[in-house]
């Protein structure tokens, strides 16, 4: 159980200056202290909003309720909780679902009740990663939340509808945080470069480096600031190497231009510090990969795979490859991806290209045989085949229509001539009598009734004019005429 840190612990002004600055990570030092310093999330920060109420007054008939903050990493959930902690006349308690248990929760509730009854103080409980709490642990929160002993501020990166129990959801206000816009992240970077709590002007950020950091941040403020700190560290390290070159190096002992001073050396001689420029090369050396935002058992899992299948159905092979890449990079189970491809081949392509199902099944078998990362190759081949194949859901909708008739009671007796005649006494019942063996008929198509009486003439399968199914449609017209005796018997 952690209490709210003091200002100096989170990067407040340091009287010792830049060299004595807190060793806390840049993202912690630059954490906003008021809601006005928070960038983005303006839909939650309007005057009169629940978050404004939590930070301000907490009395009266419309006192603010507990809230669940749901959003991707780096969108400000912890920051908002810390700002709430600075509110008036409150006790702030922070728990992490990773380490806290039921006893910790009950102890907080008891202390909150005492603080309210003895001192008239409201306790704000910040619970990080609430989705990691078991049902029993979440149940332990209910008395305190329901009776107002605590104002719960819970944070989660997973959809609370899947991870938070219904009684707790009904007693809390769910607020959705959005990924930060590129301009928001840029504002944070610019502020961190010059702010005394941040880099305090020790570096200057080249435009190309700034753009690269914005690219890798992917809407995550913490990722952006962490990347900036790493890039600044690389730039300052290289500047230090220039200030203290190896023997024989430019500017070092034995070099004819050794009297030229590097910026750091000039600073050592008492000249003003010149900021070290963080270049694109420094930024790429520090971080060269964008974060993949994906939770394999929550909302992102379902959203990405939904977009994946819909892109295949919509014949956008490039979008389908993008979503495949996101799942592969996030470590999604390749067998799950393969199963979805098999379903897509049957549901969305069907008889328009019967080989699509063969490709999907082969990709699934290949993944089982060779594993990852090589398994991504047959998966990509299957995605390309399915996305570019002609589409038809005719066989799928045909079955659904037949199922609807069966459920509606349209399932009459099987015609006698089609019934099993292999067991003793079956022929005496008339089973199999008059059955026409198709292979003995012209073109191997016999004229006879196959469906129950009440479904004679009922058509379920309606081939589309796309791909292979166009040929199937023409043949089907001939077959129906021959079987039902309504047309020519020649193919």
N, C-alpha and C positions, 0 to 999 in steps of 0.2 A: 504494500500500500504506500503510495507516494503522495506527498503533499505538493502543492503548486510551488515551483521553484521561484527563488527570488530573482529580481531583475538582473543582477550581475551574473547569475548562473545561465541565463538565456541570452547573454550577449549584450547587456546594457552598456552604457558609456564607461569606458575604462580609463581612469585617470592616468594610468601608466603609458597611455598612447598605443600606437599601432603594435610595437614590439611586445607589449605586455598584454595583448588582446587575449580574450578567453580562448581556450583551446576547444570549445564546443564547436561542432560542425557548423559550417556557414548557414545551412538550412535552419538550424536551431537559433543561431544568433540573429538571423533576419526575420524570425517569426513575428508577425504583427502583434502589437500590444493593444490595439483598439480595432473596432470593426471598420473604422474609416481607413485604416491601413490595409485592410484585406482587399485583394484584387480579385475580380471575377465574382461569380455567385450573386450578382446584383438582384436576381429574382428572389433571393432570400434576405436581402439586406435593406429592403425598402423601409421607410419610416413606418412604424407601427407593426412591423413584422414580428413573428414569435421570437426570432433571434434577438431583435432589438429589445423586446420585452424581457428576455432572459438576462441581458446585460444590465438593464435598468431596474426599475421598481419591480418588486415581487409580492406585493400585497394587493388586497382588494378582491372583489368578486370575479375578476377576470385575470387572476394571476396566471403566469405562463405555465404551460404543462411540460412534462418530460418530452424529450425529442430523440429521435433516432436519425442520425446523419448517415445517409447512404450515398456512396460515390466512389469513383476510382481512386487509387493511391495518388497522393500529392495534390488533392483538390481543396484541402484546407479543413478537414474534419478536426484534427488535433489542434490546429490553430484556433478555430472557432471555440473549441472547448477551453483553451487557455485564456482566450479573451473573456469568456463567461466567468472564468475563475477570478478575474480582476474586478468583478462586479462588487457592488456595495454590500457590506455586511453579510458576507457568505463564507462558509467553510468549503474548501475545495478538496475533494478526495479523488485520486486517480487510481484505477485498477486496470490491469491488463488481463483479458480472458485467457491469455497464454499461461499465466502463472497463478492467478487467483482461484480459490476454491469456494465452496459453499460457506465454510467457516469465515472466510474473509468478507464475504458479502454480508453475512449476518452480523459480524462485528461492526461493519460500517453502518448498518441499519440501526443497531443499538446506540452507537455514538451519535448518529444523526438525530434520533429521537431525544436523546439527552440534550443535545445542543439546541434543539427547538424549544423544549420545555423549560430548560434552566436558563438559557441565554437568549432565546428568541432569535437564533441564527438559523438561516436556511443552509442546508448542505447540498452542494452540487456534486454529484457523483459522475465522473467521466469514466466510461467503460469502453476501452478500446477493443476492437475485434470481437464484438459481442457474438458474432456468428460461431465463434469457437466454444462458447458456453454450451454445456449440455442442457437438456430440458430441466433437470433438477436444479441446476445452478440458476437458470433463468426464473424458475419458480420462486427461488429465494428472494428475487428482486421485487416480486409483486406486492407484498405488504407495504414496503416502504414507498413504492411508487403510488400505489392506490390511496394510501393515507396521507401522502404529502410529506413524509418524513424526509425524503430526498427529492431533488429535481434531477432526474436521470438524463444525462447526455451520452448516448451510446453511439459508437461509430462502427461502420461495417463496410467492407468492400463488396459484399455479396448481397443479393436481393433479400431484404428482410422477410419477404413473403415465403421464402424457402428456408430461412435460417433462424427466425425469431418466432417464439410461440405466440399463438393468437391472443391470449389474454394480455400479454405485454404490448403487443401491437395496438390493441384496442385502447390501451391506457396511455399511449404515446402518440406524438405527432411525428409522422415520417417526413423528413425533408430530403429531397434528392439534390445532390451536388453534381454539377456538370463538369466535364473536363475543361480546364482553363483554355481560353482562346490564345492564339499565338501572340497577340498584342499584350495580353495579360502577362504571359511568361516573359516577353521582352521588357516590360516595365519592371518586373522583379529583378531581372538580370542587371538592368541599368542602375537600379537602386542599390543592389548589392555591391556593385563596383565602387560606388562613391560613398556609401553610408559608413559612418565611423564604426557601426556594429559589424559591418561586413569587411570588405577588402580595403576600405578607407583610401581609395585612390592609388593603391600600390601598383595596380595594373590598369591598362587601357585595353578595351575589347575591340579588336578589329571587326569591321562589319561582316566579313566572311566567317569569322569564328563565331560571332553572335548568331548568324543564320544557322550554322551547324549545330550549335547548342540548342537552338529552338527546334531543329529537326529531331534531335535525339530525345528531347524532353517529352514529346508526344502528349502534351497537356498536363504533365506532372511537374508541379512546382518544385517539389523536393528533388526530383531527378535533375531538373534544370540547375538548381543551386549547387547540388553535389557535383555535377559535371563542370560547372563554372569553377568551383573550388579546385577540382582536379586539374583543369586546364591552366588555371593561374599558378598552381604548384609546379607544373611542367615548365611554364614560361619563366618563373622566378628561378627554378633550378638551372635552366639553361643560361639565364643571365648570370647566375653565380659562377658557372663554368667559364664564362667569358671574363668575369672579374678576376678569376684565379686560374689562368690558363696553364697547361702543362708546359714544361721546359721545351723551348723550340717552337711552341705554338705562337700564332699571331698575338702580339701584345705581351708575350712572356719573355723570360730572360733569354738573351741571345738573339732576340728578334730586333731588327733595325728600327722597327716602328714601335718598340716597347714603351716609348714615352706616351703613347696614346692611351687615355684612360677610358675604361668601360664605364657605363652608368653607375654600376654598383661601386666601382673604385672611386669614381668622382664623389659619390655620396660619402665614402669613407674619409675623403679629404675635406669634408665639411661643405661641399657644394650641395645645393638642393637636390632632393630625390627626383629623378625623372621616372614617371611610371613605365613599367615594362609592358610592352604591347603583347597581348595574347593573340597569336596568329592562328590561322586555320590549321596549320601544321601542329601547333600546340594542342588545339582542341581535338583534332583527330587522333593525336597520340594519347590523349587522356581518355577519350571515349569515342568509339567508332561504330556504335550499334544502337539503334533505337529500341526502347523498351517495348516488349510485346504485352499488351494488356489483355489478359485472358484468364478466366477462372474455370477450371475443368469441371466443376460441379455446381456452378451457379449461373447467374444471368448471362455472362459473356459466352459461356459454353453454348447455351441455347440460341443466343442471338447470332453468333458467328456461324454455327452449323445451319441455322435457318437461312441466313443469307447465302451460304454455300449452295444449298440445294435449290434455292430459288434462282440463283444465277445460272446453274446448270439447266434448270427448266426453261429459263428465259434465253438460253443459247448465248450467254455472254461468257465465253471461255476465259477472257482475261480477268473478269471479276471472280470467276470460280477459282482460278489459279491463285488469286490474291488471298481468298479466304482459306484455301488449302494451305498456303504458306503460313498464314497466321496460326492455324491449328498445329502444323508440323513444328514450327518454331516454339510454340508454347508447350510442346510435349504431350499433345493430345494422343490418346491411344490410337495407333494406326488401324487397329482392328475395328474400332468404332467408325472411323472414316470409311473403311472398306464396306462395312455393313450398310452405311447410308448410301454408298454408291450403288450397291446391289438393289436397294429399294428404289432408288431414283431410276435405274435402268428399267425396272419393271413397271413402275408407276407412271413415269413421264415419257418414256420412249417406246416401250412395249414392242408391238409388231411393226412399227414404222422402221425399226432397225433391230431385228432379233439378235444380231451379233453383239449389241451393246451389253446385254445381260452376260453373255459369255466373257466379254472383256472385264466386266466388273467382278465376276466370280474369279476369273484368273488373277486379277489384281489382289483380291482378298487372299487367295492361296499363296501368291508370291510373297505377300507381306508376312504370312505365317512362316514361310520357308526361309526367307533371307533376313527378316527383321529390319530394324532401322539402323543407320540412316538411309541405306540403299533402297529400302521399301518405299521411300518417297517417289522413286522413279516409276514403278508400275502404277502407283496411285495417280501420278501426274498424267500418265498415258491414258488411264481410264477416264480421268476428268476431261481431257481433251476430246476423247471419243464421245463421251456422253453429251458434253456441252455442244458439240458441233453436229450431232446426229439429228435427223428429223424427229419430231416429237409427236407422240400420240398416247393418250390415256384411255383409248377406246376399250381395251381389254379390261382395264381396271374398273371403268364405269360400267361395263357390261356385267361384271360380277356383282357390283354394288346394286345394280338394278335387279338382278336375279335374287340377291339376298333380301332386298326389300319385298319382293313378291312372296318369298318363303315366309318372312316374318308376318306378312299380311294374311297368311293362311292359304295362299295360292300354291298348294303342293298336293295335288291330287294323286290318286293311286298310279303306280307305274303300270304302263300298258302291259297286258298279259304276255304278248309276244316277246317283250324285252326282259321278262322276269327270269330268275335263275331256274334252270330246269335240270340241274345235275343231282339233286337229292331224290331219294325214293319217294314216289307219290306226287312229285311236282308235275309230271306230265298229265296225271289224272285231273289236276287242278287247272289244266290248260296253259301252264307256264311254257313259254317258248313256242307255242303253236302258231305257225304262220310267220315265224321270223325269217327275214330275208338276209342271207349272208352276203355282205357288201362285196366281197371279192368275187362272187359268182355273177354279179350284175355288170352290165356294160359300164365301162369307165370306173369300175369298183365303187359305184354309188347306187344304192338300192332305194327305190321309192317305198317309203313306209313311214308310219308315225313314230316319233321318238319321245316328244314331251307328253306329260299328262294331258288329258282331254281339255281341261280348261285353259291350257297354255298353248294350244295349237295356233300357230301363226304369230306368236309373240316373239319379236326380235329384240335381243339384248345387245348384241355386238354390232356397232356401227363404225366400220373402218373409216379412217380419215383419208384424204387424198394426198397424204404425205409419205415420201419414202417408199419402202417396201409395201406398206399397207395399201397404197394405191392399187397395186397388182392384186393384193388380197381382196380388196373390195370388189373388183371385177369378177374374180373367181367365186366369191361368196354369192353374188347374184345368181350365177349359173347353178351352184350347188343347192341353194335353197329351192330354186325352181325344180331341179331334178328330184330332190328328196320329197318335196311336197306335191310333186306331180302337177306343177302349174306352168311348165315351160318345156323347152327342148332338152333332150337327154344327151346332147353332144357337147363336149367341152370346147 
